[in-house]
Amino acid sequence: MNHGRGVYATEIHGGNVRAVARSLGIAPAELLDFSTNCNVFAYELTRELAASVEYNFAAYPETECAALRARIAEHEGVPENQIVLGNGSADLIFLALRVLNPRSVLLVGPSFTEYALGCAALDIPYTVFPLPAETGFCFDIEHINAIWKSDAELAVFCSPNNPGGAADPNIKAVLERLPCPRLLFDHTYKEFLWGDSLYESHNWNELMNWARPGASVVTLNSFTKFFHCPGVRLGYAVCNRALAGRMRKAQPPWMITDFAQTLGERFLERIEEYRDTLPALQKERASLTRNLGMTGLFVPDYILEGPSFLCLGLQPGMDANAIRDALLRQRILIRSCDAIPGMPPGFIRVQVRPRPDAERLYEALERLGQSPP
């Protein structure tokens, strides 16, 4: 296990296109961005919906977000008073850590970098429990037995995982044994599971059924990835009524713009159309997997399919940051995973994009295969 108070704080989040372009002295449009994980196949639908919503710049937003909370509550199958809206899931990560104020945190890795950053900002000690690539970053009985010994007050799980990609099928067994009194599940990529048997298990009610008596469960959810709206900044938490009330009281007023609230309602009204984009995404993901496997750069067992991305383990001796920098010289932006909590060295992450973009990535990687950096 790794212990820390911010050792992962230097990694740049994916999708930082404008800053990268500025550092290179080029226009953002000159970069092909594979570093983020949004559902590119939903782009046109979201652009249509965003264009239909007026941006009300002349009035304060509604603080209670009543209409959107009601829509989300229906979607999640819980009462409205168990929903907390946030300015993206990153806002909710910091809010949850601040309100729960645990003496110690167990981050089951790989884990989103923001959890380590939040712990560091709030001076909360944390331990990273890394699941191995050999299991696809999922639990097996050995890891369940090891995690059972944790004395952390809060355990954090990301499922489906980023960058590992797995939706862990063994969470029920973990919850039945884990003694932590507070459990936080990050379900940022939950909606990509639609049509999979694991979709129903990624639900607050189901997790509460599995948790040990007296445990408090929080789920965090984001609109960003599935609905392709990183600029909108909209996410929500589901938890028990008392904790939800404490979290809402700890928030500044006017956190969610009227534009974001209305767009969130439209997203859920049209969710079936968004789900209809999944077959195209899955088809291109399979194609990307096949073609990147033929470059010879990656360990075959470590070409892992995520909801909207691939996580790729490089051949021994290859450096993830060197590959990232070499691709950047070809105006292609990917994510090196070296500094992500719980990730072993030598992995990169690439977004699933339409075929013309993917072909440009294949060609760039083939050139690197012939002359590695």
C-alpha positions as CSV (number, residue, x, y, z in Angstrom):
1,M,0.0,0.0,0.0
2,N,1.0,3.6,-0.6
3,H,0.5,6.2,2.1
4,G,0.4,9.9,1.4
5,R,-0.8,13.5,1.9
6,G,-0.7,14.6,-1.8
7,V,2.1,12.6,-3.5
8,Y,-0.1,12.5,-6.7
9,A,-0.7,16.3,-6.8
10,T,1.4,17.1,-9.9
11,E,-0.5,15.1,-12.6
12,I,-2.5,17.2,-15.1
13,H,-6.0,16.1,-15.8
14,G,-6.8,14.9,-19.3
15,G,-8.5,17.2,-21.7
16,N,-6.3,20.2,-20.8
17,V,-6.1,21.1,-24.5
18,R,-5.9,24.9,-24.3
19,A,-3.1,24.9,-21.8
20,V,-1.1,22.3,-23.8
21,A,-1.6,24.2,-27.0
22,R,-0.5,27.4,-25.4
23,S,2.7,25.7,-24.2
24,L,3.4,24.5,-27.7
25,G,2.5,27.9,-29.3
26,I,-0.2,26.4,-31.5
27,A,-4.0,26.7,-31.8
28,P,-6.1,24.2,-29.8
29,A,-7.7,23.0,-33.0
30,E,-4.3,21.7,-34.1
31,L,-4.3,19.0,-31.3
32,L,-6.2,15.8,-31.6
33,D,-7.3,15.1,-28.1
34,F,-7.4,11.4,-27.0
35,S,-6.7,12.4,-23.3
36,T,-10.3,12.9,-22.1
37,N,-13.0,10.2,-21.8
38,C,-16.3,11.9,-22.9
39,N,-18.7,10.0,-25.1
40,V,-17.7,11.6,-28.5
41,F,-20.6,9.8,-30.2
42,A,-23.0,12.0,-28.1
43,Y,-21.4,15.2,-29.2
44,E,-24.0,16.3,-31.8
45,L,-27.0,15.5,-29.6
46,T,-25.5,17.5,-26.7
47,R,-24.7,20.4,-29.1
48,E,-28.3,20.4,-30.2
49,L,-29.6,20.5,-26.7
50,A,-27.2,23.1,-25.5
51,A,-28.1,25.4,-28.4
52,S,-31.8,25.1,-27.4
53,V,-31.2,26.3,-23.8
54,E,-31.0,30.1,-23.2
55,Y,-28.2,31.1,-20.9
56,N,-29.9,33.3,-18.2
57,F,-27.0,35.7,-17.4
58,A,-29.3,38.3,-15.8
59,A,-30.6,36.3,-12.9
60,Y,-29.3,34.3,-10.0
61,P,-29.6,30.5,-10.4
62,E,-32.1,28.6,-8.3
63,T,-30.2,27.4,-5.3
64,E,-32.4,24.4,-4.5
65,C,-32.3,23.0,-8.1
66,A,-35.8,21.6,-7.4
67,A,-36.8,20.4,-10.9
68,L,-33.4,18.8,-11.6
69,R,-33.3,17.1,-8.2
70,A,-36.7,15.6,-8.8
71,R,-35.7,14.3,-12.2
72,I,-32.5,12.8,-10.8
73,A,-34.4,11.2,-7.8
74,E,-36.7,9.5,-10.3
75,H,-33.8,8.3,-12.3
76,E,-32.0,6.9,-9.2
77,G,-35.1,5.6,-7.4
78,V,-34.6,7.6,-4.2
79,P,-36.4,10.5,-2.5
80,E,-35.4,14.0,-3.6
81,N,-34.0,14.8,-0.2
82,Q,-31.2,12.2,-0.8
83,I,-29.8,14.1,-3.8
84,V,-27.0,16.7,-3.6
85,L,-26.1,18.6,-6.8
86,G,-22.6,19.8,-7.4
87,N,-20.5,21.8,-9.9
88,G,-19.2,18.6,-11.4
89,S,-18.1,15.5,-9.5
90,A,-14.8,17.1,-8.6
91,D,-16.7,19.7,-6.5
92,L,-18.6,16.9,-4.8
93,I,-15.4,14.9,-4.1
94,F,-14.0,17.9,-2.1
95,L,-17.5,18.6,-0.5
96,A,-17.9,14.9,0.6
97,L,-14.4,14.8,2.1
98,R,-14.9,18.1,3.9
99,V,-18.3,17.1,5.4
100,L,-17.4,13.5,6.3
101,N,-14.1,14.7,7.7
102,P,-12.7,11.2,8.2
103,R,-9.6,10.6,10.3
104,S,-8.2,8.4,7.5
105,V,-9.2,7.3,4.0
106,L,-8.6,4.1,2.0
107,L,-8.4,4.8,-1.8
108,V,-8.9,1.6,-3.7
109,G,-6.7,2.1,-6.7
110,P,-6.6,2.9,-9.4
111,S,-8.4,5.9,-8.1
112,F,-9.3,9.3,-9.6
113,T,-6.5,11.8,-8.8
114,E,-9.0,14.2,-7.3
115,Y,-9.5,12.0,-4.2
116,A,-5.8,12.2,-3.4
117,L,-5.8,16.0,-4.1
118,G,-8.9,16.5,-1.9
119,C,-7.3,14.5,1.0
120,A,-4.1,16.6,0.6
121,A,-6.0,19.9,0.5
122,L,-8.0,19.0,3.7
123,D,-4.9,17.4,5.4
124,I,-6.6,14.0,5.6
125,P,-4.2,11.0,5.7
126,Y,-4.9,8.4,3.0
127,T,-3.7,5.0,2.0
128,V,-3.9,3.7,-1.6
129,F,-4.7,0.0,-1.9
130,P,-3.7,-0.9,-5.5
131,L,-5.5,-3.7,-7.3
132,P,-3.2,-5.4,-9.9
133,A,-3.4,-5.2,-13.6
134,E,-3.3,-9.0,-13.7
135,T,-6.9,-9.1,-12.4
136,G,-8.0,-6.2,-14.7
137,F,-7.9,-4.0,-11.6
138,C,-10.7,-6.0,-10.0
139,F,-10.9,-7.7,-6.6
140,D,-10.2,-11.4,-6.0
141,I,-10.4,-13.2,-2.7
142,E,-6.9,-12.3,-1.7
143,H,-7.6,-8.6,-2.1
144,I,-10.9,-8.9,-0.2
145,N,-9.1,-10.5,2.7
146,A,-6.4,-7.8,2.7
147,I,-8.8,-4.9,2.5
148,W,-10.8,-6.4,5.4
149,K,-8.0,-5.5,7.7
150,S,-8.3,-1.7,7.0
151,D,-9.0,0.6,9.9
152,A,-9.9,3.6,7.6
153,E,-13.0,5.6,8.4
154,L,-13.8,6.1,4.7
155,A,-13.2,3.7,1.8
156,V,-13.4,5.1,-1.8
157,F,-14.1,2.9,-4.8
158,C,-14.3,4.0,-8.4
159,S,-16.4,1.6,-10.6
160,P,-16.3,1.6,-13.5
161,N,-12.7,2.4,-12.9
162,N,-10.6,5.1,-14.5
163,P,-8.1,4.4,-16.0
164,G,-8.4,0.6,-15.4
165,G,-11.8,0.5,-17.0
166,A,-13.3,-2.3,-15.0
167,A,-16.7,-2.4,-13.4
168,D,-15.9,-4.7,-10.5
169,P,-18.2,-7.7,-10.3
170,N,-17.1,-8.5,-6.7
171,I,-18.3,-5.4,-4.9
172,K,-21.0,-7.3,-3.0
173,A,-18.4,-9.6,-1.5
174,V,-16.2,-6.6,-0.6
175,L,-19.1,-4.8,1.1
176,E,-20.1,-7.8,3.1
177,R,-16.7,-7.9,4.8
178,L,-15.3,-4.3,4.7
179,P,-15.5,-2.8,8.2
180,C,-15.2,0.8,7.2
181,P,-18.2,2.7,8.6
182,R,-18.4,5.0,5.5
183,L,-18.2,4.0,1.9
184,L,-18.0,6.2,-1.2
185,F,-18.6,4.8,-4.7
186,D,-17.7,7.0,-7.7
187,H,-20.0,6.1,-10.5
188,T,-18.8,8.7,-13.0
189,Y,-19.0,6.1,-15.8
190,K,-22.2,4.3,-14.6
191,E,-24.4,5.2,-17.6
192,F,-21.9,3.5,-20.0
193,L,-23.0,0.2,-18.3
194,W,-26.5,0.4,-19.7
195,G,-27.4,-3.0,-21.1
196,D,-24.9,-4.8,-18.9
197,S,-26.0,-6.9,-15.9
198,L,-23.8,-4.8,-13.7
199,Y,-25.8,-1.6,-14.4
200,E,-28.3,-2.4,-11.6
201,S,-25.6,-3.1,-9.1
202,H,-24.3,0.5,-9.5
203,N,-27.1,1.9,-7.6
204,W,-27.3,3.4,-4.1
205,N,-30.2,1.2,-3.0
206,E,-28.5,-2.0,-4.1
207,L,-25.2,-1.0,-2.4
208,M,-27.1,-0.2,0.8
209,N,-28.6,-3.7,0.7
210,W,-25.1,-5.2,0.6
211,A,-23.4,-2.9,3.1
212,R,-22.8,-4.0,6.7
213,P,-25.4,-2.8,9.2
214,G,-24.8,0.8,10.2
215,A,-22.6,1.7,7.2
216,S,-23.1,5.0,5.4
217,V,-23.0,4.8,1.6
218,V,-22.5,7.7,-0.8
219,T,-22.5,7.5,-4.6
220,L,-21.1,10.2,-6.8
221,N,-22.3,10.6,-10.4
222,S,-21.3,12.9,-13.2
223,F,-23.1,14.1,-16.4
224,T,-19.7,15.0,-18.0
225,K,-18.6,11.7,-19.5
226,F,-21.8,10.0,-20.8
227,F,-23.5,13.2,-22.0
228,H,-20.2,14.8,-23.3
229,C,-20.5,18.1,-21.4
230,P,-17.3,18.8,-19.5
231,G,-17.8,22.5,-19.8
232,V,-21.3,22.4,-18.2
233,R,-20.0,21.3,-14.7
234,L,-22.8,19.2,-13.3
235,G,-22.8,16.1,-11.0
236,Y,-24.7,14.7,-8.1
237,A,-24.4,12.6,-5.0
238,V,-26.8,10.1,-3.5
239,C,-26.7,9.4,0.2
240,N,-28.9,9.2,3.3
241,R,-31.2,12.2,4.0
242,A,-29.2,13.4,7.0
243,L,-25.8,13.4,5.2
244,A,-27.4,15.0,2.1
245,G,-28.8,17.8,4.3
246,R,-25.3,18.4,5.8
247,M,-23.7,18.5,2.4
248,R,-26.2,21.0,1.0
249,K,-25.7,23.3,4.0
250,A,-22.0,23.2,3.5
251,Q,-22.3,24.4,-0.1
252,P,-22.1,28.1,-1.2
253,P,-25.3,29.4,-2.8
254,W,-25.8,29.5,-6.6
255,M,-23.4,26.6,-7.4
256,I,-25.3,25.3,-10.4
257,T,-26.2,27.7,-13.2
258,D,-29.8,27.7,-14.6
259,F,-28.2,26.7,-17.9
260,A,-26.7,23.6,-16.3
261,Q,-29.9,22.8,-14.4
262,T,-32.1,23.0,-17.5
263,L,-29.6,21.0,-19.6
264,G,-29.4,18.3,-16.9
265,E,-33.2,17.9,-17.2
266,R,-33.0,17.7,-20.9
267,F,-30.2,15.1,-20.8
268,L,-32.4,12.8,-18.6
269,E,-35.5,13.4,-20.7
270,R,-33.5,12.3,-23.8
271,I,-31.5,9.6,-22.1
272,E,-32.7,6.8,-24.5
273,E,-31.2,8.7,-27.4
274,Y,-27.9,8.9,-25.5
275,R,-28.1,5.2,-24.8
276,D,-28.6,4.7,-28.6
277,T,-25.0,6.0,-29.1
278,L,-23.5,3.1,-27.2
279,P,-23.4,0.6,-30.1
280,A,-21.3,3.0,-32.2
281,L,-19.0,3.6,-29.3
282,Q,-18.6,-0.1,-28.6
283,K,-18.0,-0.9,-32.2
284,E,-15.2,1.7,-32.5
285,R,-13.8,0.6,-29.1
286,A,-13.4,-3.0,-30.5
287,S,-11.8,-1.7,-33.6
288,L,-9.4,0.5,-31.6
289,T,-8.5,-2.6,-29.4
290,R,-7.7,-4.7,-32.5
291,N,-5.6,-2.1,-34.2
292,L,-3.6,-0.9,-31.3
293,G,-2.9,-4.6,-30.4
294,M,-1.1,-4.9,-33.8
295,T,1.3,-2.0,-33.2
296,G,3.5,-4.3,-30.9
297,L,3.8,-1.5,-28.4
298,F,1.5,-3.1,-25.7
299,V,1.4,-6.2,-23.6
300,P,-1.6,-8.1,-25.0
301,D,-3.1,-9.0,-21.6
302,Y,-2.9,-5.3,-20.6
303,I,-5.0,-3.9,-23.4
304,L,-8.0,-3.2,-21.2
305,E,-11.3,-1.8,-22.5
306,G,-12.9,0.9,-20.4
307,P,-16.4,2.5,-20.9
308,S,-15.2,5.1,-23.4
309,F,-11.5,4.6,-23.5
310,L,-8.7,2.0,-23.5
311,C,-6.1,1.5,-20.8
312,L,-2.9,0.2,-22.4
313,G,0.2,-1.4,-20.7
314,L,3.4,-0.7,-22.6
315,Q,5.9,-3.4,-23.4
316,P,8.7,-3.7,-20.7
317,G,11.3,-1.0,-20.9
318,M,9.0,1.6,-22.5
319,D,8.1,4.8,-20.7
320,A,4.6,6.2,-20.6
321,N,5.6,9.8,-20.4
322,A,8.1,9.4,-23.3
323,I,5.3,7.9,-25.4
324,R,3.0,10.8,-24.4
325,D,5.6,13.3,-25.3
326,A,6.4,11.6,-28.6
327,L,2.8,11.6,-29.6
328,L,2.5,15.3,-28.6
329,R,5.2,16.1,-31.1
330,Q,2.8,14.7,-33.7
331,R,0.0,16.9,-32.3
332,I,-1.8,14.0,-30.6
333,L,-2.7,14.3,-26.9
334,I,-3.0,11.2,-24.7
335,R,-2.9,10.5,-20.9
336,S,0.0,9.0,-19.2
337,C,-1.2,7.0,-16.2
338,D,2.0,6.9,-14.2
339,A,0.9,9.5,-11.5
340,I,-2.7,8.2,-11.1
341,P,-3.1,6.7,-7.6
342,G,-2.8,3.0,-7.6
343,M,-1.6,2.6,-11.2
344,P,1.6,0.7,-11.9
345,P,4.1,2.5,-14.2
346,G,4.0,2.1,-18.0
347,F,0.3,2.5,-18.8
348,I,-1.3,5.1,-21.1
349,R,-5.0,5.9,-21.7
350,V,-6.7,6.8,-25.0
351,Q,-10.2,7.9,-25.7
352,V,-12.5,6.0,-28.1
353,R,-13.0,8.3,-31.0
354,P,-14.4,8.1,-34.6
355,R,-12.5,6.0,-37.2
356,P,-10.6,8.9,-38.9
357,D,-9.2,10.1,-35.6
358,A,-8.3,6.5,-34.6
359,E,-6.5,5.9,-37.9
360,R,-4.3,8.9,-37.3
361,L,-3.5,7.5,-33.8
362,Y,-2.7,4.1,-35.3
363,E,-0.3,5.6,-37.8
364,A,1.5,7.7,-35.1
365,L,1.9,4.6,-32.9
366,E,3.1,2.5,-35.8
367,R,5.9,5.0,-36.4
368,L,6.8,4.9,-32.7
369,G,6.9,1.1,-32.9
370,Q,9.4,1.3,-35.7
371,S,11.5,3.9,-33.8
372,P,10.6,3.9,-30.0
373,P,11.4,7.1,-28.1
